[in-house]
Amino acid sequence: QVQLVESGGGVVQPGGSLRLSCAASGNFISIYAMGWYRQAPGQKRELVAVATNGDSTNYADSVKGRFTISRDNTNNVVYLQMDSLQPEDTAVYYCNADGLMKTGGPKPPVGGYWGQGTQVTVSS
Protein backbone atom coordinates (compact mmCIF):
# COMPACT_ATOMS: atom_id res chain seq x y z
CA GLN A 1 0.00 0.00 0.00
CA VAL A 2 0.92 3.66 0.03
CA GLN A 3 1.67 5.63 3.16
CA LEU A 4 2.27 9.34 3.71
CA VAL A 5 3.98 10.32 6.95
CA GLU A 6 4.01 13.99 7.92
CA SER A 7 6.12 15.84 10.44
CA GLY A 8 7.02 19.38 11.45
CA GLY A 9 3.84 20.90 12.84
CA GLY A 10 3.72 22.81 16.10
CA VAL A 11 3.01 26.09 17.83
CA VAL A 12 4.66 29.29 16.64
CA GLN A 13 4.22 33.00 17.26
CA PRO A 14 2.95 35.32 14.52
CA GLY A 15 5.76 36.14 12.12
CA GLY A 16 7.51 32.86 12.86
CA SER A 17 8.39 29.96 10.60
CA LEU A 18 7.79 26.23 10.41
CA ARG A 19 8.82 23.55 7.94
CA LEU A 20 6.56 20.60 7.20
CA SER A 21 7.80 17.36 5.67
CA CYS A 22 5.90 14.46 4.13
CA ALA A 23 7.50 11.19 3.05
CA ALA A 24 5.67 8.79 0.76
CA SER A 25 6.38 5.07 0.73
CA GLY A 26 4.82 1.98 -0.80
CA ASN A 27 4.31 0.16 -4.07
CA PHE A 28 4.70 2.90 -6.64
CA ILE A 29 7.22 4.04 -9.23
CA SER A 30 6.45 7.74 -9.37
CA ILE A 31 4.11 10.41 -8.06
CA TYR A 32 2.84 13.14 -10.38
CA ALA A 33 1.71 15.69 -7.79
CA MET A 34 2.51 16.12 -4.12
CA GLY A 35 0.95 18.90 -2.17
CA TRP A 36 -0.35 20.36 1.04
CA TYR A 37 -3.91 21.15 2.03
CA ARG A 38 -5.23 22.59 5.27
CA GLN A 39 -8.44 22.56 7.20
CA ALA A 40 -9.31 25.02 9.94
CA PRO A 41 -12.11 24.30 12.45
CA GLY A 42 -15.49 24.69 10.78
CA GLN A 43 -13.91 25.26 7.37
CA LYS A 44 -13.56 23.15 4.24
CA ARG A 45 -10.23 21.61 3.36
CA GLU A 46 -8.36 23.94 0.99
CA LEU A 47 -5.33 23.73 -1.22
CA VAL A 48 -2.20 25.40 0.15
CA ALA A 49 0.42 24.43 -2.43
CA VAL A 50 1.16 21.66 -4.90
CA ALA A 51 4.27 20.62 -6.84
CA THR A 52 4.46 18.26 -9.79
CA ASN A 53 7.36 16.00 -10.67
CA GLY A 54 7.94 18.34 -13.61
CA ASP A 55 8.81 21.12 -11.12
CA SER A 56 5.59 23.04 -11.69
CA THR A 57 4.14 24.64 -8.55
CA ASN A 58 0.86 26.27 -7.60
CA TYR A 59 -0.02 28.22 -4.47
CA ALA A 60 -3.15 29.53 -2.81
CA ASP A 61 -3.26 33.33 -3.09
CA SER A 62 -3.28 33.61 0.69
CA VAL A 63 0.17 32.02 1.02
CA LYS A 64 1.98 33.35 -2.07
CA GLY A 65 5.24 35.00 -1.12
CA ARG A 66 5.23 33.42 2.35
CA PHE A 67 5.18 29.65 1.75
CA THR A 68 7.49 27.62 -0.46
CA ILE A 69 6.85 24.06 -1.59
CA SER A 70 9.67 21.79 -2.73
CA ARG A 71 10.14 18.13 -3.58
CA ASP A 72 12.84 15.50 -3.38
CA ASN A 73 11.68 13.22 -6.18
CA THR A 74 14.42 10.67 -5.51
CA ASN A 75 13.17 10.03 -1.98
CA ASN A 76 9.50 10.93 -2.56
CA VAL A 77 9.46 13.70 0.02
CA VAL A 78 7.63 17.01 -0.18
CA TYR A 79 8.36 20.01 2.03
CA LEU A 80 6.45 23.14 2.90
CA GLN A 81 8.50 26.04 4.23
CA MET A 82 6.13 28.44 5.95
CA ASP A 83 7.40 31.92 6.79
CA SER A 84 5.68 35.01 8.16
CA LEU A 85 3.01 32.82 9.70
CA GLN A 86 -0.20 34.48 10.80
CA PRO A 87 -3.01 33.35 13.11
CA GLU A 88 -5.19 32.68 10.07
CA ASP A 89 -2.72 29.99 9.01
CA THR A 90 -3.77 27.93 12.02
CA ALA A 91 -5.14 24.62 10.76
CA VAL A 92 -4.48 20.94 10.39
CA TYR A 93 -2.18 20.51 7.40
CA TYR A 94 -2.54 17.40 5.25
CA CYS A 95 -0.12 15.98 2.73
CA ASN A 96 -1.54 14.66 -0.54
CA ALA A 97 -0.01 12.49 -3.25
CA ASP A 98 -1.88 12.13 -6.53
CA GLY A 99 -1.22 10.60 -9.93
CA LEU A 100 0.76 7.63 -8.66
CA MET A 101 2.16 5.04 -11.04
CA LYS A 102 1.78 1.92 -8.93
CA THR A 103 3.54 -1.40 -9.26
CA GLY A 104 0.55 -3.45 -8.15
CA GLY A 105 -2.38 -3.68 -5.79
CA PRO A 106 -5.61 -1.70 -5.96
CA LYS A 107 -5.95 1.43 -8.09
CA PRO A 108 -5.26 4.70 -6.31
CA PRO A 109 -8.34 6.38 -4.86
CA VAL A 110 -9.83 9.38 -6.61
CA GLY A 111 -7.99 12.40 -5.31
CA GLY A 112 -4.95 10.37 -4.32
CA TYR A 113 -3.60 9.47 -0.91
CA TRP A 114 -3.63 11.53 2.28
CA GLY A 115 -1.43 11.81 5.32
CA GLN A 116 -2.78 11.77 8.85
CA GLY A 117 -2.50 15.54 9.26
CA THR A 118 -0.27 17.73 11.41
CA GLN A 119 -1.47 20.64 13.54
CA VAL A 120 -0.05 24.11 12.94
CA THR A 121 -1.02 26.73 15.51
CA VAL A 122 0.00 30.37 15.16
CA SER A 123 -0.62 32.25 18.38
CA SER A 124 1.01 34.80 20.63
Backbone bond lengths (Angstrom), bond angles and torsions (degrees), N, CA, C in turn:
res aa  C-N    CA-C-N  psi(-1)  N-CA   C-N-CA  omega(-1)  CA-C   N-CA-C  phi
1 Q - - - 1.453 - - 1.513 110.64 -
2 V 1.314 115.81 -177.08 1.459 121.52 -178.28 1.513 108.63 -115.92
3 Q 1.318 115.70 134.08 1.455 120.81 178.59 1.517 110.19 -127.52
4 L 1.326 116.09 141.50 1.454 122.94 174.07 1.521 107.29 -119.65
5 V 1.319 116.71 123.64 1.460 121.48 -178.71 1.523 108.62 -118.22
6 E 1.330 115.31 119.24 1.458 122.04 -177.10 1.524 110.80 -100.22
7 S 1.316 115.08 155.70 1.458 120.80 173.50 1.514 108.67 -155.99
8 G 1.335 116.24 162.73 1.453 121.04 171.82 1.507 116.25 109.38
9 G 1.328 118.93 -2.94 1.451 119.27 177.66 1.518 111.71 -71.29
10 G 1.339 115.61 174.66 1.452 119.38 178.59 1.508 111.74 161.84
11 V 1.333 114.68 -164.95 1.460 122.20 -179.89 1.526 108.37 -109.55
12 V 1.315 116.39 133.44 1.459 121.17 -178.66 1.524 108.69 -143.83
13 Q 1.317 115.91 152.15 1.463 120.48 177.69 1.521 110.20 -79.46
14 P 1.329 117.32 155.96 1.471 119.82 175.40 1.524 111.25 -53.31
15 G 1.327 115.24 137.44 1.454 120.84 -176.42 1.506 114.02 90.06
16 G 1.333 116.87 -9.62 1.452 121.17 -178.24 1.522 112.77 -82.60
17 S 1.332 114.54 -176.31 1.463 121.31 -176.57 1.524 110.85 -131.28
18 L 1.312 115.02 152.25 1.459 122.91 171.48 1.521 108.04 -144.19
19 R 1.325 115.66 154.82 1.458 120.53 175.97 1.519 108.67 -126.81
20 L 1.320 116.02 120.79 1.457 121.99 176.86 1.525 109.95 -96.42
21 S 1.324 114.82 145.99 1.466 121.13 176.06 1.520 109.17 -128.88
22 C 1.328 115.96 149.53 1.459 120.89 176.95 1.517 108.05 -144.66
23 A 1.326 116.04 121.25 1.460 121.38 -179.44 1.521 109.61 -109.58
24 A 1.318 116.04 129.41 1.461 121.57 179.29 1.525 109.56 -102.57
25 S 1.315 115.56 138.77 1.460 120.81 177.34 1.519 109.28 -142.63
26 G 1.339 115.01 157.77 1.460 118.90 178.35 1.509 112.49 137.21
27 N 1.322 115.22 -162.32 1.465 121.54 -173.00 1.530 111.44 -92.59
28 F 1.324 115.00 74.39 1.455 119.75 176.49 1.516 109.60 -144.21
29 I 1.336 114.88 161.06 1.462 121.10 178.59 1.515 110.93 -99.26
30 S 1.329 115.78 -39.79 1.461 119.60 -178.10 1.522 109.51 -152.58
31 I 1.320 114.39 162.94 1.462 122.62 177.64 1.514 107.39 -127.61
32 Y 1.335 117.35 124.41 1.464 119.40 -179.04 1.536 111.48 -71.35
33 A 1.299 117.48 -51.96 1.467 120.84 -175.16 1.519 110.61 -128.18
34 M 1.314 115.68 133.96 1.465 121.92 172.00 1.515 106.89 -126.66
35 G 1.316 115.39 135.41 1.450 117.15 -176.07 1.499 113.19 -154.33
36 W 1.318 114.02 -178.91 1.463 122.69 -179.13 1.527 109.12 -126.31
37 Y 1.315 114.51 135.87 1.447 123.26 173.80 1.520 107.25 -123.74
38 R 1.321 116.52 163.25 1.458 119.59 176.56 1.520 110.30 -142.11
39 Q 1.317 113.39 154.65 1.459 119.66 179.27 1.515 108.66 -140.22
40 A 1.317 115.05 117.12 1.459 121.42 176.18 1.525 108.64 -90.98
41 P 1.328 118.04 158.48 1.469 120.77 -179.69 1.522 111.52 -54.39
42 G 1.333 116.43 129.51 1.448 121.37 178.66 1.511 115.27 75.50
43 Q 1.334 116.83 4.61 1.463 120.61 -178.10 1.530 110.22 -115.18
44 K 1.337 115.54 161.70 1.454 120.53 175.00 1.525 109.41 -77.40
45 R 1.320 115.36 155.63 1.456 120.16 174.53 1.530 108.28 -68.45
46 E 1.342 115.98 134.51 1.459 120.41 -177.40 1.520 111.15 -130.22
47 L 1.326 114.24 151.44 1.454 120.02 176.69 1.518 110.50 -68.61
48 V 1.327 116.18 135.76 1.458 122.22 173.03 1.528 109.06 -102.66
49 A 1.327 116.09 -55.88 1.466 120.66 -178.89 1.523 108.75 -161.60
50 V 1.328 115.57 151.03 1.459 120.39 178.33 1.515 108.67 -142.58
51 A 1.332 116.35 146.37 1.464 122.14 178.54 1.523 108.89 -133.08
52 T 1.313 116.25 133.99 1.461 120.01 177.40 1.523 110.19 -94.21
53 N 1.323 115.51 168.16 1.469 118.11 179.22 1.524 111.24 -77.26
54 G 1.337 116.26 -0.03 1.457 120.90 171.10 1.512 111.71 -98.56
55 D 1.340 116.61 14.60 1.473 123.36 175.87 1.521 113.45 71.61
56 S 1.319 117.65 16.79 1.462 120.03 173.20 1.520 108.67 -85.10
57 T 1.335 117.21 141.02 1.459 121.09 -179.99 1.526 109.83 -129.96
58 N 1.333 114.16 155.96 1.461 120.73 177.11 1.519 107.90 -144.96
59 Y 1.328 116.45 138.65 1.458 121.52 -176.77 1.523 110.75 -127.32
60 A 1.320 115.90 149.70 1.453 120.37 167.80 1.525 107.66 -66.42
61 D 1.330 116.46 145.70 1.468 120.39 -179.36 1.520 111.42 -57.56
62 S 1.316 116.29 -33.89 1.465 120.72 -174.76 1.529 113.05 -68.81
63 V 1.326 117.88 -16.73 1.466 119.93 -177.21 1.529 112.59 -115.95
64 K 1.316 117.99 -4.55 1.468 120.44 -179.57 1.518 110.63 -57.98
65 G 1.330 115.23 133.82 1.455 120.52 -179.72 1.511 114.04 85.56
66 R 1.337 117.56 -10.60 1.468 120.97 179.09 1.522 112.60 -116.27
67 F 1.327 116.63 -35.02 1.469 121.80 -178.35 1.517 109.82 -108.92
68 T 1.332 115.61 147.06 1.459 121.15 176.88 1.520 109.23 -133.14
69 I 1.333 116.11 125.96 1.453 121.31 177.12 1.527 109.14 -100.90
70 S 1.324 116.10 142.08 1.458 120.48 177.15 1.526 109.10 -147.06
71 R 1.328 114.95 159.41 1.463 119.95 -177.86 1.517 111.15 -132.42
72 D 1.313 114.55 146.97 1.463 122.96 167.99 1.525 104.85 -111.19
73 N 1.314 116.57 95.44 1.465 120.23 -174.14 1.529 112.19 -69.35
74 T 1.317 117.14 -26.30 1.465 120.12 178.96 1.522 111.25 -65.04
75 N 1.330 115.34 -40.54 1.466 120.71 -176.51 1.534 113.03 -105.76
76 N 1.335 116.84 4.50 1.468 121.57 177.49 1.526 112.00 57.14
77 V 1.310 115.56 49.72 1.457 121.80 178.79 1.529 108.44 -121.68
78 V 1.329 115.61 139.32 1.458 120.68 174.13 1.528 108.29 -122.18
79 Y 1.316 115.34 141.27 1.459 122.25 -178.50 1.525 109.90 -119.41
80 L 1.318 114.55 153.54 1.459 120.08 171.99 1.522 107.38 -133.97
81 Q 1.318 115.94 107.50 1.460 121.56 175.30 1.519 107.73 -87.45
82 M 1.314 115.98 119.99 1.463 121.34 -176.75 1.518 109.09 -115.31
83 D 1.317 116.17 114.64 1.462 122.46 178.70 1.521 110.33 -115.31
84 S 1.321 115.29 163.85 1.475 120.81 179.76 1.521 111.24 49.65
85 L 1.312 116.08 46.76 1.463 120.65 -177.51 1.521 110.92 -65.82
86 Q 1.330 114.23 144.41 1.449 121.86 -179.48 1.524 110.02 -125.29
87 P 1.318 118.16 159.46 1.473 119.65 -179.51 1.526 113.15 -54.08
88 E 1.317 117.55 -31.62 1.466 119.69 -179.84 1.524 113.17 -71.86
89 D 1.318 117.31 -7.28 1.465 120.93 174.10 1.521 111.87 -83.94
90 T 1.324 116.95 -6.75 1.458 121.01 179.21 1.519 110.54 -61.66
91 A 1.322 115.88 125.00 1.474 121.26 -177.46 1.524 108.93 -178.16
92 V 1.309 115.18 171.54 1.456 120.66 166.29 1.524 107.07 -89.05
93 Y 1.318 115.83 126.78 1.460 121.62 -177.92 1.531 109.00 -101.66
94 Y 1.334 115.26 130.61 1.456 121.63 -177.47 1.526 110.29 -117.64
95 C 1.305 115.59 136.17 1.456 121.92 173.45 1.524 109.35 -86.70
96 N 1.314 116.13 143.39 1.467 121.36 178.85 1.526 109.76 -133.03
97 A 1.311 115.81 139.76 1.467 121.75 174.61 1.519 107.75 -127.40
98 D 1.324 116.31 124.14 1.462 120.63 -175.23 1.523 110.16 -133.54
99 G 1.332 115.99 154.99 1.454 120.38 179.93 1.511 112.43 72.85
100 L 1.350 116.46 42.88 1.459 119.65 -179.62 1.523 111.25 -79.03
101 M 1.313 115.98 140.95 1.459 122.25 168.62 1.524 106.25 -99.37
102 K 1.340 115.02 102.89 1.459 119.76 -173.66 1.524 111.35 -89.24
103 T 1.316 114.04 159.77 1.468 120.45 178.44 1.513 112.06 -98.27
104 G 1.318 118.06 -5.35 1.455 121.33 178.50 1.511 110.17 168.25
105 G 1.348 115.57 -176.29 1.443 119.64 178.84 1.516 112.19 79.44
106 P 1.329 116.24 -172.01 1.468 120.35 -177.49 1.518 112.49 -66.18
107 K 1.335 115.63 156.73 1.463 120.76 177.56 1.527 109.46 -64.12
108 P 1.316 117.04 150.80 1.464 118.97 176.75 1.523 110.95 -62.12
109 P 1.309 117.64 147.48 1.465 119.62 176.96 1.523 111.22 -68.03
110 V 1.317 116.06 156.43 1.462 120.32 175.08 1.526 108.45 -61.78
111 G 1.312 115.70 129.73 1.453 119.18 -177.40 1.511 113.51 91.92
112 G 1.321 117.87 -8.24 1.451 121.64 175.81 1.515 113.61 86.76
113 Y 1.319 114.17 -161.41 1.459 122.15 -177.18 1.529 110.29 -105.40
114 W 1.357 114.26 153.57 1.458 120.40 -176.78 1.522 110.98 -126.04
115 G 1.327 115.14 146.42 1.448 120.45 171.03 1.521 110.05 -80.53
116 Q 1.340 114.48 178.85 1.459 119.68 -175.69 1.528 112.09 -80.60
117 G 1.309 117.68 -13.65 1.462 121.39 -179.07 1.514 112.20 95.66
118 T 1.325 115.53 145.22 1.464 121.36 176.48 1.527 107.98 -136.04
119 Q 1.327 115.75 134.98 1.470 120.93 -175.03 1.520 110.41 -81.49
120 V 1.322 115.43 131.94 1.461 122.63 171.29 1.523 107.26 -119.66
121 T 1.324 115.94 122.25 1.454 121.53 -179.76 1.522 108.93 -123.28
122 V 1.332 115.32 124.21 1.459 120.99 178.91 1.522 107.08 -112.66
123 S 1.322 115.58 111.66 1.455 119.84 -174.45 1.518 109.99 -155.70
124 S 1.331 115.35 146.19 1.457 119.78 175.56 1.520 110.11 -93.12
